Structures are given as structure tokens and as C-alpha cells.
Amino acid sequence: MKNLKMMLFFGALFLTAFTFNTSAQDKMKDDKMASKPTVALIRADWCSACKSVEPIINDLMQSYGGKVNLVVLDVTNDETTAKAEATAKSFGLSRFFEANKKNTSTVGIFKNKREVFKTTHNPDRETYVRAFAKATK
């Protein structure tokens, strides 16, 4: 009986710590989302349009350094899609993900948790340059 009480005590302690850490992580993600723009990219290994969009996004991410966040939502297969769904949820992007998960090479930019830019199958670098510049003003 004493061991059971100890197990319950430590189990409750663990759950409290886990809940606190999860809440703290969610708050940190919320703060991160609010403090700078977030670029969300829906991609898949088999997507030919992604192969032309991804290098542009990667290049701009390097140019913009710490001024923007990047969230990659991979829908290559069921496993990566499930992970992408969880990631989207953790960043407050569930609606965006649900609405666009079948549209690979979709790029959305969010500022203060609001979508300020979205395009699909767009290999035009200048479109992204303008969108990044506008989002980081």
C-alpha cells in the first residue's frame, strides 16, 4: 500500500511537471509566433513544384536570419502528415494546414498569428522577396 501511495504521488508530480512544461512550451511558441513572422511551407518529397519553391525559401531564410520563423509541414506520407498536423497545431497553424495539406508547395506567411501572404505552386522568387520584406516591416 505504501508503494502504491508513493507511485501515485510521483505520478501526480510527473503529470504536474509535464503539464507545466507543455504549457510553458506552448507559451514560448505563442511568444515566438507573435514576435516575428512565421513562414509555413507545405511540402512533399514527391512534389515537383516543391523542388523549385524550397530552394527559394531556404535562400530567403538564410538572408532573413533570425527575423522570421520557418515551419515545414511535410505531407510526403501518412507518418509525416501526422507529424505535420501536430506541428501545425503546436504553432497555431491547424486551419492553414487543414485547408492546404493537399496543396503541396503552398507557402503561407503569418504575422501576429494572421495570414498575410499565401501562394501555391509559385516559383517566382520576386513574389517571395516582396512578401518577406512586407512581413518583416
Contact map, one row per residue, 1 for C-alpha under 8 A:
11111000000000000000000000000000000000000000000000000000000000000000000000000000000000000000000000000000000000000000000000000000000000000
11111100000000000000000000000000000000000000000000000000000000000000000000000000000000000000000000000000000000000000000000000000000000000
11111110000000000000000000000000000000000000000000000000000000000000000000000000000000000000000000000000000000000000000000000000000000000
11111111000000000000000000000000000000000000000000000000000000000000000000000000000000000000000000000000000000000000000000000000000000000
11111111100000000000000000000000000000000000000000000000000000000000000000000000000000000000000000000000000000000000000000000000000000000
01111111110000000000000000000000000000000000000000000000000000000000000000000000000000000000000000000000000000000000000000000000000000000
00111111111000000000000000000000000000000000000000000000000000000000000000000000000000000000000000000000000000000000000000000000000000000
00011111111100000000000000000000000000000000000000000000000000000000000000000000000000000000000000000000000000000000000000000000000000000
00001111111110000000000000000000000000000000000000000000000000000000000000000000000000000000000000000000000000000000000000000000000000000
00000111111111000000000000000000000000000000000000000000000000000000000000000000000000000000000000000000000000000000000000000000000000000
00000011111111100000000000000000000000000000000000000000000000000000000000000000000000000000000000000000000000000000000000000000000000000
00000001111111110000000000000000000000000000000000000000000000000000000000000000000000000000000000000000000000000000000000000000000000000
00000000111111111000000000000000000000000000000000000000000000000000000000000000000000000000000000000000000000000000000000000000000000000
00000000011111111100000000000000000000000000000000000000000000000000000000000000000000000000000000000000000000000000000000000000000000000
00000000001111111110000000000000000000000000000000000000000000000000000000000000000000000000000000000000000000000000000000000000000000000
00000000000111111111000000000000000000000000000000000000000000000000000000000000000000000000000000000000000000000000000000000000000000000
00000000000011111111100000000000000000000000000000000000000000000000000000000000000000000000000000000000000000000000000000000000000000000
00000000000001111111110000000000000000000000000000000000000000000000000000000000000000000000000000000000000000000000000000000000000000000
00000000000000111111111000000000000000000000000000000000000000000000000000000000000000000000000000000000000000000000000000000000000000000
00000000000000011111111100000000000000000000000000000000000000000000000000000000000000000000000000000000000000000000000000000000000000000
00000000000000001111111110000000000000000000000000000000000000000000000000000000000000000000000000000000000000000000000000000000000000000
00000000000000000111111111000000000000000000000000000000000000000000000000000000000000000000000000000000000000000000000000000000000000000
00000000000000000011111111100000000000000000000000000000000000000000000000000000000000000000000000000000000000000000000000000000000000000
00000000000000000001111111110000000000000000000000000000000000000000000000000000000000000000000000000000000000000000000000000000000000000
00000000000000000000111111111000000000000000000000000000000000000000000000000000000000000000000000000000000000000000000000000000000000000
00000000000000000000011111111100000000000000000000000000000000000000000000000000000000000100000000000000000000000000000000000000000000000
00000000000000000000001111111110000000000000000000000000000000000000000000000000000000000000000000000000000000000000000000000000000000000
00000000000000000000000111111111000000000000000000000000000000000000000000000000000000000000000000000000000000000000000000000000000000000
00000000000000000000000011111111100000000000000000000000000000000000000000000000000000000110000000000000000000000000000000000000000000000
00000000000000000000000001111111110000000000000000000000000000000000000000000000000000000011000000000000000000000000000000000000000000000
00000000000000000000000000111111111000000000000000000000000000000000000000000000000000000000000000000000000000000000000000000000000000000
00000000000000000000000000011111111100000000000000000000000000000000100000000000000000000000000000000000000000000000000000000000000000000
00000000000000000000000000001111111111000000000000000000000000000000100000000000000000000010000000000000000000111000000000000000000000000
00000000000000000000000000000111111110000000000000000000000000000000000000000000000000000000000000000000000000111000000000000000000000000
00000000000000000000000000000011111110000000000000000000000000000000000000000000000000000000000000000000000000010000000000000000000000000
00000000000000000000000000000001111111000000000000000000000000000011100000000000000000000000000000000000000000110000000000000000000000010
00000000000000000000000000000000111111100000000000000000000000000011100000000000000000000000000000000000000011110000000000000000000000110
00000000000000000000000000000000100111110000000000000000000000000001111000000000000000000000000000000000000011100000000000000000000000000
00000000000000000000000000000000000011111000000000000000000000000001111000000000000000000000000000000000001111000000000000000000000000000
00000000000000000000000000000000000001111100000000000000000000000000011110000000000000000000000000000000001111000000000000000000000000000
00000000000000000000000000000000000000111110000000000000000000000000011110000000000000000000000000000000111100000000000000000000000000000
00000000000000000000000000000000000000011111000000000000000000000000000111100000000000000000000010011011111000000000000000000000000000000
00000000000000000000000000000000000000001111101001000000000000000000000111110000000000000000000000000001110000000000000000000000000000000
00000000000000000000000000000000000000000111111001000000000000000000000001110000000000000000000000000001100000000000000000000000000000000
00000000000000000000000000000000000000000011111001000000000000000000000000010000000000000000000000000000000000000000000000000000000000000
00000000000000000000000000000000000000000001111100000000000000000000000000010000000000000000000000000000000000000000000000000000000000000
00000000000000000000000000000000000000000011111111100000000000000000000000000000000000000000000000000001100000000000000000000000000000000
00000000000000000000000000000000000000000000011111110000000000000000000000000000000000000000000000000000000000000000000000000000000000000
00000000000000000000000000000000000000000000001111111000000000000000000000000000000000000000000000000001100000000000000011100000000000000
00000000000000000000000000000000000000000011101111111100000000000000000000000000000000000000000000000001100000000000000010000000000000000
00000000000000000000000000000000000000000000001111111110000000000000000000000000000000000000000000000000000000000000000000000000000000000
00000000000000000000000000000000000000000000000111111111000000000000000000000000000000000000000000000000000000000000000000100000000000000
00000000000000000000000000000000000000000000000011111111100000000000000000000000000000000000000000000000100000000000000011100000000000000
00000000000000000000000000000000000000000000000001111111110000000000000000000000000000000000000000000000100000000000000000000000000000000
00000000000000000000000000000000000000000000000000111111111000000000000000000000000000000000000000000000000000000000000000000000000000000
00000000000000000000000000000000000000000000000000011111111100000000000000000000000000000000000000000000000000000000000000101001000000000
00000000000000000000000000000000000000000000000000001111111110000000000000000000000000000000000000000000000000000000000000000001000000000
00000000000000000000000000000000000000000000000000000111111111000000000000000000000000000000000000000000000000000000000000000000000000000
00000000000000000000000000000000000000000000000000000011111111100000000000000000000000000000000000000000000000000000000000000000000000000
00000000000000000000000000000000000000000000000000000001111111110000000000000000000000000000000000000000000000000000000000000000100100000
00000000000000000000000000000000000000000000000000000000111111111001010000000000000000000000000000000000000000000000000000000000000000000
00000000000000000000000000000000000000000000000000000000011111111000000000000000000000000000000000000000000000000000000000000000000000000
00000000000000000000000000000000000000000000000000000000001111111000000000000000000000000000000000000000000000000000000000000000000000000
00000000000000000000000000000000000000000000000000000000000111111111000000000000000000000000000000000000000000000000000000000000000000000
00000000000000000000000000000000000000000000000000000000000011111111000000000000000000000000000000000000000000000000000000000000000000000
00000000000000000000000000000000000000000000000000000000000000011111100000000000000000000000000000000000000000000000000000000000000000000
00000000000000000000000000000000000110000000000000000000000000011111100000000000000000000000000000000000000000000000000000000000000000010
00000000000000000000000000000000000111100000000000000000000010011111110000000000000000000000000000000000000000000000000000000000000000010
00000000000000000000000000000001100111100000000000000000000000000111111000000000000000000000000000000000000000000000000000000000000000000
00000000000000000000000000000000000001111000000000000000000010000001111100000000000000000000000000000000000000000000000000000000000000000
00000000000000000000000000000000000001111000000000000000000000000000111110000000000000010000000000000000000000000000000000000000000000000
00000000000000000000000000000000000000011110000000000000000000000000011111000000000100000000000000000000000000000000000000000000000000000
00000000000000000000000000000000000000011110000000000000000000000000001111100000100110110000000010000000000000000000000000000000000000000
00000000000000000000000000000000000000000111000000000000000000000000000111110001101100000000000000000000000000000000000000000000000000000
00000000000000000000000000000000000000000111000000000000000000000000000011111101100100000000000000001001000000000000000000000000000000000
00000000000000000000000000000000000000000011110000000000000000000000000001111101100000000000000000000000000000000000000000000000000000000
00000000000000000000000000000000000000000000000000000000000000000000000000111111100000000000000000000000000000000000000000000000000000000
00000000000000000000000000000000000000000000000000000000000000000000000000111111110000000000000000000000000000000000000000000000000000000
00000000000000000000000000000000000000000000000000000000000000000000000000001111111000000000000000000000000000000000000000000000000000000
00000000000000000000000000000000000000000000000000000000000000000000000001111111111100000000000000000000000000000000000000000000000000000
00000000000000000000000000000000000000000000000000000000000000000000000011111111111110000000000000000000000000000000000000000000000000000
00000000000000000000000000000000000000000000000000000000000000000000000000000111111111000000000000000000000000000000000000000000000000000
00000000000000000000000000000000000000000000000000000000000000000000000001000011111111100000000000000000000000000000000000000000000000000
00000000000000000000000000000000000000000000000000000000000000000000000111100001111111110000000000000000000000000000000000000000000000000
00000000000000000000000000000000000000000000000000000000000000000000000010000000111111111000010010000000000000000000000000000000000000000
00000000000000000000000000000000000000000000000000000000000000000000000000000000011111111100000000000000000000000000000000000000000000000
00000000000000000000000000000000000000000000000000000000000000000000000010000000001111111110000000000000000000000000000000000000000000000
00000000000000000000000000000000000000000000000000000000000000000000001010000000000111111111110010000000000000000000000000000000000000000
00000000000000000000000000000000000000000000000000000000000000000000000000000000000011111111110000000000000000000000000000000000000000000
00000000000000000000000001001000000000000000000000000000000000000000000000000000000001111111100000000000000000000000000000000000000000000
00000000000000000000000000001100100000000000000000000000000000000000000000000000000000111111110000000000000000000000000000000000000000000
00000000000000000000000000000100000000000000000000000000000000000000000000000000000000011111110000000000000000001000000000000000000000000
00000000000000000000000000000000000000000000000000000000000000000000000000000000000000011111111110000000000000000000000000000000000000000
00000000000000000000000000000000000000000000000000000000000000000000000000000000000010011011111111000000000000000000000000000000000000000
00000000000000000000000000000000000000000000000000000000000000000000000000000000000000000000111111100000000000000000000000000000000000000
00000000000000000000000000000000000000000000000000000000000000000000000000000000000000000000111111110000000000000000000000000000000000000
00000000000000000000000000000000000000000100000000000000000000000000000010000000000010010000111111111000000000000000000000000000000000000
00000000000000000000000000000000000000000000000000000000000000000000000000000000000000000000011111111000000000000000000000000000000000000
00000000000000000000000000000000000000000000000000000000000000000000000000000000000000000000001111111100000000000000000000000000000000000
00000000000000000000000000000000000000000100000000000000000000000000000000000000000000000000000111111111010000000000000000000000000000000
00000000000000000000000000000000000000000100000000000000000000000000000000100000000000000000000011111111000000000000000000000000000000000
00000000000000000000000000000000000000000000000000000000000000000000000000000000000000000000000000111111000000000000000000000000000000000
00000000000000000000000000000000000000000100000000000000000000000000000000000000000000000000000000011111110000000000000100000000000000000
00000000000000000000000000000000000000000111001011000000000000000000000000100000000000000000000000011111110000000000000110000000000000000
00000000000000000000000000000000000000001111001011001100000000000000000000000000000000000000000000000011111000000000000111000000000000000
00000000000000000000000000000000000000001110000000000000000000000000000000000000000000000000000000010011111100000000011110000000000000000
00000000000000000000000000000000000000111100000000000000000000000000000000000000000000000000000000000000111110000000111100000000000000000
00000000000000000000000000000000000000111000000000000000000000000000000000000000000000000000000000000000011111000011111000000000000000000
00000000000000000000000000000000000011110000000000000000000000000000000000000000000000000000000000000000001111100011110000000000001100100
00000000000000000000000000000000000011110000000000000000000000000000000000000000000000000000000000000000000111111111100000000000000000100
00000000000000000000000000000000110111000000000000000000000000000000000000000000000000000000000000000000000011111111000000000000000000100
00000000000000000000000000000000111110000000000000000000000000000000000000000000000000000000000000000000000001111100000000000000000000000
00000000000000000000000000000000110000000000000000000000000000000000000000000000000000000001000000000000000001111110000000000000000000000
00000000000000000000000000000000000000000000000000000000000000000000000000000000000000000000000000000000000001111111000000000000000000000
00000000000000000000000000000000000000000000000000000000000000000000000000000000000000000000000000000000000111101111110000000000000000000
00000000000000000000000000000000000000000000000000000000000000000000000000000000000000000000000000000000000111100111110000000000000000100
00000000000000000000000000000000000000000000000000000000000000000000000000000000000000000000000000000000001111000011111000000000001000000
00000000000000000000000000000000000000000000000000000000000000000000000000000000000000000000000000000000011110000011111100000000000000000
00000000000000000000000000000000000000000000000000000000000000000000000000000000000000000000000000000000011100000000111111000000000000000
00000000000000000000000000000000000000000000000000000000000000000000000000000000000000000000000000000011111000000000011111000000000000000
00000000000000000000000000000000000000000000000011001000000000000000000000000000000000000000000000000001110000000000001111100000000000000
00000000000000000000000000000000000000000000000010001000000000000000000000000000000000000000000000000000100000000000001111110000000000000
00000000000000000000000000000000000000000000000010011001000000000000000000000000000000000000000000000000000000000000000011111000000000000
00000000000000000000000000000000000000000000000000000000000000000000000000000000000000000000000000000000000000000000000001111111000000000
00000000000000000000000000000000000000000000000000000001000000000000000000000000000000000000000000000000000000000000000000111111100000000
00000000000000000000000000000000000000000000000000000000000000000000000000000000000000000000000000000000000000000000000000011111110000000
00000000000000000000000000000000000000000000000000000000000000000000000000000000000000000000000000000000000000000000000000011111111000000
00000000000000000000000000000000000000000000000000000001100000000000000000000000000000000000000000000000000000000000000000011111111100000
00000000000000000000000000000000000000000000000000000000000100000000000000000000000000000000000000000000000000000000000000001111111110000
00000000000000000000000000000000000000000000000000000000000000000000000000000000000000000000000000000000000000000000000000000111111111000
00000000000000000000000000000000000000000000000000000000000000000000000000000000000000000000000000000000000010000000100000000011111111100
00000000000000000000000000000000000000000000000000000000000100000000000000000000000000000000000000000000000010000000000000000001111111110
00000000000000000000000000000000000000000000000000000000000000000000000000000000000000000000000000000000000000000000000000000000111111111
00000000000000000000000000000000000000000000000000000000000000000000000000000000000000000000000000000000000000000000000000000000011111111
00000000000000000000000000000000000010000000000000000000000000000000000000000000000000000000000000000000000011100001000000000000001111111
00000000000000000000000000000000000110000000000000000000000000000011000000000000000000000000000000000000000000000000000000000000000111111
00000000000000000000000000000000000000000000000000000000000000000000000000000000000000000000000000000000000000000000000000000000000011111
